[in-house]
Amino acid sequence: KGIPLDPTTGNPVGSVPQLLQFTNSLIPAQPTTTIQYQANLPAYPSTPNADKTVAQSELLDGTNVAKYPGGDPTTAGTGIVTGSDVTQFMGDSISGGAITAYDAAGNAVNVQLRWAKTQSSLYGGTDTWNLFYQTDSTATGATAAWINAGTDYKFGTNGQMSPSVASVSLTGVTVDGVTLGSVTINHGATGMTQYADSAGTIQVNTLQQDGYAAGSLQSISVNDKGTVVGSYSNGRTLNLAQVTLATFAGPDNLQRLDGGAYAATGDSGPPSYTASGKIVASSLEASNADIGDEFTKLIVTQQAYSANTRVITTSNQMVQDLLNTLR
């Protein structure tokens, strides 16, 4: 018996233990609403087009119409990279990682991220980066392929953001036809940094999201806190119930039952579900017998048996002697 737990909040459902029963039920899909993202951006990005002998070749020059006839992709909030600009954009940016996200129906989609540096302190400006996500991996012509997240990430000489960008909210996110809707990218106050990196690539420290597909219960286990944990086919683990531990005012007066079980009696008092302790799952209780005491009892019993057999032998001999006398 135990107390069921709300799989969403983890809070107990009720206060009275009940028989726990688990079925192979489905948990619904949860759409991705938040992406936790922390990374270090290199001071000098090694983009495919970067050439240290050519100033600003590592930057994304969105104002160059010859390079980006589809428009300036660095325009905060509205910048896009069209299908015809993808080749140039890939050469002016570096990969920021990828993560699988889910829509409301549990459909999975691969969210690709890329970073492009738009200004550099090497040329008298402020180190500035733009974040892009891929919206259409097969875009051509004037169709949007990558979308600017709409925020300038600026860094000081100490490698920290200035001002800090704790999060970015994306609206109407669609990736390869899968609609994710509103998604928030959380960086934290100091989650994004710009330190020198010899490889010129991005070091992703954290990249997680809160969505998942629907899943069915595969197995259950019990941890040392007495929590029944369910493992699902979608990789999720949820707390399903709490096994309760009980104490009694008169534990010596419990009624012993078969199978190592005990029942409450009037003398033991009712159970109190405030017991401290832990549960060791998939384990058998060690013997609680006192071996020295049990051996002593064995010796006493053996001596008593020997004495009784002598009494019987003596009685038998006396009967035989009496019969011989009568003859």
C-alpha positions in Angstrom: 0.0 0.0 0.0 1.0 3.6 -0.5 -0.1 7.1 -1.5 -0.3 7.9 -5.2 1.6 10.9 -6.5 0.6 13.4 -9.1 3.0 12.6 -12.0 3.0 16.3 -13.0 3.7 18.0 -9.7 5.0 15.0 -7.6 2.6 16.0 -4.8 0.7 13.3 -2.8 -2.9 12.6 -3.9 -4.6 12.1 -0.5 -3.2 11.0 2.8 -4.6 7.5 3.4 -2.5 4.6 2.0 -4.3 2.5 -0.6 -3.6 -0.6 -2.6 -1.2 0.5 -5.4 -2.0 -0.8 -8.9 -0.2 0.3 -12.1 -1.3 -0.3 -15.6 0.5 0.1 -18.9 -1.0 3.5 -19.5 0.2 6.3 -21.8 1.5 9.6 -20.6 0.5 12.4 -23.0 3.1 14.3 -25.0 4.4 17.6 -23.7 5.3 20.3 -26.2 8.7 22.1 -26.0 8.2 25.5 -24.4 11.7 26.1 -22.9 15.2 25.4 -24.1 18.1 25.7 -21.6 21.1 26.8 -23.5 24.5 27.9 -22.2 27.7 28.1 -24.3 31.0 29.8 -24.9 31.4 31.7 -28.2 34.9 32.0 -29.5 36.5 35.5 -29.6 37.5 34.7 -33.2 35.1 32.3 -35.0 36.6 29.9 -37.4 33.9 30.2 -40.0 34.5 28.5 -43.4 35.0 32.0 -44.9 37.3 33.3 -42.2 40.8 34.3 -43.3 43.0 36.0 -40.7 44.8 37.8 -43.4 41.6 39.4 -44.5 40.0 41.8 -42.0 36.4 41.1 -41.0 36.2 38.0 -43.1 35.0 36.1 -40.0 32.0 38.4 -39.6 28.5 38.2 -41.2 28.2 41.3 -43.3 24.5 41.4 -43.8 24.5 44.9 -45.5 26.4 43.5 -48.5 23.6 43.1 -51.1 25.9 41.2 -53.3 26.3 38.6 -50.7 22.7 38.7 -49.3 20.3 39.8 -52.0 17.5 38.4 -49.9 18.0 41.2 -47.3 20.0 41.9 -44.2 19.8 38.8 -41.9 21.3 40.7 -39.0 18.2 43.0 -38.6 17.2 42.3 -35.0 13.8 40.7 -34.8 13.1 40.5 -38.5 16.3 39.2 -40.1 16.0 36.0 -42.1 18.3 34.0 -44.3 16.5 33.0 -47.5 17.1 29.8 -49.4 19.3 31.6 -51.9 21.5 33.0 -49.1 22.1 29.7 -47.3 25.5 28.9 -48.8 26.9 32.3 -47.9 25.3 32.2 -44.5 26.8 28.8 -43.7 30.2 30.2 -44.6 29.8 33.2 -42.4 28.5 31.4 -39.3 29.4 28.5 -37.0 27.3 25.7 -35.5 25.7 26.3 -32.1 24.4 22.7 -31.6 21.1 21.0 -32.2 18.4 19.6 -30.1 15.2 17.5 -30.6 12.0 19.4 -29.8 8.4 18.3 -29.7 5.1 19.8 -30.7 1.8 19.4 -28.9 1.1 16.0 -30.6 4.5 14.7 -29.7 6.0 15.0 -33.2 9.8 15.3 -32.9 11.8 17.8 -34.9 15.5 18.7 -35.0 16.1 22.3 -34.1 19.4 23.5 -35.5 21.2 26.6 -34.0 23.9 28.7 -35.6 25.8 31.8 -34.4 27.2 34.6 -36.6 29.4 37.4 -35.3 28.4 40.7 -36.7 30.8 43.1 -35.0 34.3 42.8 -33.5 36.4 44.8 -31.1 39.4 44.0 -33.4 38.0 46.6 -35.7 36.9 49.2 -33.2 33.4 47.9 -32.6 31.7 45.9 -29.8 31.9 42.1 -29.9 28.3 41.3 -31.1 26.7 38.0 -32.0 23.4 36.9 -33.5 21.6 33.6 -32.9 19.7 31.9 -35.7 17.5 28.8 -35.8 16.7 26.8 -38.9 13.1 27.0 -40.0 13.2 25.1 -43.3 16.1 22.8 -44.2 14.9 22.5 -47.9 14.3 26.2 -48.5 15.1 27.7 -51.9 14.8 31.1 -53.5 13.1 33.7 -51.3 11.8 31.1 -48.8 13.0 31.6 -45.2 15.7 29.1 -44.3 17.1 30.5 -41.0 15.5 33.1 -38.7 17.3 35.6 -36.5 16.3 35.1 -32.8 16.0 38.9 -32.7 18.6 39.8 -30.0 22.1 41.3 -30.2 24.5 39.4 -27.8 27.2 41.9 -26.9 30.3 41.1 -24.9 32.8 43.2 -23.0 36.5 42.7 -22.8 36.1 40.3 -19.8 34.2 37.8 -22.0 30.8 38.5 -20.2 27.6 39.7 -21.8 27.1 43.4 -21.5 24.2 43.9 -21.1 23.2 40.5 -19.8 20.7 38.5 -22.0 19.1 36.0 -19.6 16.5 34.7 -22.1 15.1 35.1 -25.6 11.4 34.5 -26.5 10.7 33.1 -29.9 7.1 33.3 -31.3 5.5 31.3 -34.1 8.4 28.8 -34.3 8.0 26.4 -37.1 10.7 23.9 -38.1 10.3 21.9 -41.3 6.5 22.2 -41.2 6.2 21.2 -37.5 4.7 24.1 -35.4 6.3 24.5 -32.0 4.7 27.9 -31.2 6.3 30.0 -28.6 9.6 28.8 -27.3 11.8 30.5 -24.7 15.6 30.1 -24.8 17.0 30.4 -21.3 20.7 31.3 -20.9 20.8 32.5 -17.3 22.5 35.7 -16.3 26.0 34.4 -17.1 25.2 31.4 -19.3 26.7 32.9 -22.5 30.4 33.9 -22.6 32.9 34.9 -25.2 36.4 33.6 -24.3 39.2 32.8 -26.7 39.1 29.4 -28.2 42.0 28.0 -30.2 39.6 25.9 -32.3 37.3 28.9 -33.0 34.2 26.8 -32.4 31.4 27.0 -29.9 31.6 25.1 -26.7 28.1 24.1 -25.7 27.8 23.6 -21.9 24.1 23.1 -21.6 21.4 22.2 -24.2 18.2 20.8 -22.8 14.5 21.1 -23.5 11.3 20.3 -21.6 9.2 18.5 -24.2 8.7 14.8 -24.9 6.6 12.4 -26.9 3.9 10.2 -25.5 5.1 7.1 -23.8 3.9 3.9 -22.2 4.9 2.4 -18.9 7.7 -0.1 -19.3 8.8 -0.9 -15.7 8.6 0.3 -12.1 11.1 0.4 -9.3 11.3 1.5 -5.7 14.1 3.8 -4.5 15.4 4.1 -0.9 13.0 6.9 -0.1 10.1 4.5 -0.8 9.1 6.3 -4.0 7.7 4.1 -6.8 9.3 5.3 -10.0 7.9 4.5 -13.5 10.1 4.2 -16.5 8.4 5.0 -19.8 9.1 4.1 -23.4 9.9 7.8 -24.3 12.8 7.9 -21.8 10.9 9.7 -19.1 10.9 8.6 -15.4 8.0 9.8 -13.2 7.3 9.4 -9.5 4.0 7.4 -9.3 3.5 6.6 -5.6 5.0 6.7 -2.2 5.2 3.6 -0.1 4.3 4.4 3.5 6.2 3.3 6.6 4.1 2.9 9.8 4.9 2.8 13.5 2.8 1.6 16.4 2.6 2.6 20.0 2.8 -1.1 21.1 4.8 -2.9 18.4 5.3 -6.0 20.6 1.5 -6.5 20.6 1.1 -6.8 16.8 -0.5 -10.0 15.6 1.9 -12.2 13.7 0.6 -13.5 10.4 2.0 -15.9 7.8 4.5 -14.6 5.3 6.3 -12.4 7.7 3.4 -10.0 8.0 1.8 -8.4 11.1 -1.6 -7.0 11.8 -2.6 -4.2 14.1 -4.5 -5.1 17.3 -6.2 -3.2 20.0 -3.1 -3.4 22.2 -0.7 -2.3 19.5 -2.8 0.8 18.6 -3.5 2.1 15.1 -0.7 2.7 12.6 1.0 6.1 12.5 2.4 7.0 9.0 5.1 9.3 10.3 7.8 6.6 10.6 11.4 7.4 9.7 13.6 5.0 7.8 14.3 3.8 4.3 13.3 1.0 2.0 15.8 -1.2 0.3 14.2 -2.4 -2.9 14.7 -5.9 -4.3 16.3 -7.1 -1.1 15.5 -9.8 1.5 15.7 -8.9 5.2 18.7 -10.5 6.9 18.1 -13.0 9.7 17.4 -11.3 13.0 18.0 -14.5 15.1 20.7 -14.6 17.8 22.8 -17.5 16.7 24.4 -17.9 20.2 21.0 -18.1 21.8 19.7 -20.5 19.2 22.7 -22.9 19.7 22.2 -22.8 23.4 18.6 -23.8 23.0 19.7 -26.5 20.6 22.1 -28.0 23.2 19.5 -27.9 25.9 17.0 -29.6 23.7 19.5 -32.2 22.7 20.4 -33.0 26.3 16.7 -33.2 27.2 16.2 -35.6 24.3 19.1 -37.8 25.5 17.8 -37.8 29.1 14.3 -38.8 27.9 15.8 -41.7 25.8 17.6 -42.9 28.9 14.4 -42.9 30.9 12.7 -45.0 28.2 15.7 -47.4 28.1 15.7 -47.8 31.9 11.9 -48.4 32.0 12.2 -50.9 29.2 14.9 -52.8 31.1 12.8 -52.8 34.3 9.9 -54.3 32.4 12.2 -57.0 31.0 13.6 -57.9 34.5 10.0 -58.1 35.9 8.9 -60.5 33.1 12.0 -62.7 33.6 11.2 -62.9 37.4 7.6 -64.1 36.7 8.9 -66.8 34.5 
